Amino acid sequence: MEEPRDEKLWQLAKKRADFQRSLASYFIVNAFLWALWWFTAGRRGLNREMPWPVWCMLGWGIGLLFQYMNAYGASKKDLVDKEYEKLKNNKG
């Protein structure tokens, strides 16, 4: 018989698994974009400005950072709970 799972831990595990999949996709897709840029304009030096894959990495990377913070960092509720406990303990 299966042991009942802790719903909070299950949700956290799902967030972390989703982040790991997103991170893998980030590296695979961006490697493809950089290769595409290299074989079309990069190696011939046609575009002396900022390579366009940088913008894709930057935009997606910001979203990935927020996803990481949601999966591995403290959530707002956790921060509020910690602050409440700190205030409660310092009161007396």
C-alpha positions as CSV (number, residue, x, y, z in Angstrom):
1,M,0.0,0.0,0.0
2,E,1.3,3.4,-0.9
3,E,2.2,5.9,1.8
4,P,0.1,9.1,1.6
5,R,2.2,11.9,0.3
6,D,2.7,15.3,1.9
7,E,0.9,17.7,-0.5
8,K,3.2,20.6,0.3
9,L,6.3,18.5,-0.5
10,W,4.7,17.1,-3.6
11,Q,4.0,20.7,-5.0
12,L,7.6,21.7,-4.2
13,A,8.9,18.6,-6.0
14,K,6.8,19.4,-9.0
15,K,8.1,23.0,-9.1
16,R,11.7,21.8,-8.9
17,A,11.2,19.2,-11.6
18,D,9.6,21.8,-13.8
19,F,12.5,24.1,-13.3
20,Q,15.0,21.4,-14.1
21,R,13.2,20.7,-17.4
22,S,13.1,24.4,-18.2
23,L,16.8,24.7,-17.5
24,A,17.6,21.8,-19.8
25,S,15.4,23.4,-22.5
26,Y,17.2,26.7,-22.0
27,F,20.6,25.2,-22.7
28,I,19.5,23.1,-25.6
29,V,17.5,25.8,-27.4
30,N,20.1,28.5,-26.8
31,A,22.9,26.2,-28.0
32,F,20.9,25.8,-31.2
33,L,20.4,29.6,-31.5
34,W,24.1,30.3,-31.1
35,A,25.0,27.7,-33.7
36,L,22.4,29.2,-36.0
37,W,23.9,32.6,-35.5
38,W,27.5,31.3,-35.9
39,F,26.8,29.5,-39.2
40,T,24.8,32.4,-40.7
41,A,26.6,35.5,-39.7
42,G,28.9,35.1,-36.8
43,R,31.9,33.3,-38.3
44,R,32.1,35.7,-41.3
45,G,31.9,38.7,-39.1
46,L,28.9,40.2,-40.9
47,N,27.3,41.4,-37.7
48,R,29.8,43.4,-35.6
49,E,27.1,44.4,-33.1
50,M,25.8,42.4,-30.2
51,P,24.9,38.9,-31.4
52,W,21.1,38.4,-31.4
53,P,21.1,35.2,-29.3
54,V,22.2,37.3,-26.4
55,W,18.7,38.9,-26.2
56,C,17.0,35.5,-26.3
57,M,19.2,34.3,-23.5
58,L,18.7,37.4,-21.4
59,G,14.9,37.4,-21.7
60,W,14.5,33.7,-21.1
61,G,17.1,33.8,-18.4
62,I,15.2,36.4,-16.4
63,G,12.1,34.2,-16.5
64,L,14.2,31.2,-15.5
65,L,15.6,33.1,-12.5
66,F,12.1,33.8,-11.2
67,Q,11.2,30.1,-11.7
68,Y,14.4,29.1,-9.8
69,M,13.5,31.5,-7.0
70,N,10.0,30.0,-6.8
71,A,11.3,26.4,-6.8
72,Y,14.4,26.7,-4.6
73,G,14.2,30.0,-2.9
74,A,11.9,31.0,-0.1
75,S,8.4,31.8,-1.1
76,K,6.7,34.9,0.1
77,K,4.6,32.9,2.6
78,D,7.8,31.3,4.0
79,L,9.4,34.7,4.4
80,V,6.4,36.1,6.2
81,D,6.3,33.0,8.5
82,K,10.0,33.4,9.3
83,E,9.6,37.1,10.0
84,Y,6.6,36.5,12.2
85,E,8.4,33.9,14.2
86,K,11.4,36.3,14.7
87,L,9.1,39.1,15.8
88,K,7.2,36.8,18.1
89,N,10.4,35.5,19.8
90,N,11.9,39.0,20.2
91,K,8.8,40.3,21.8
92,G,9.2,38.5,25.1
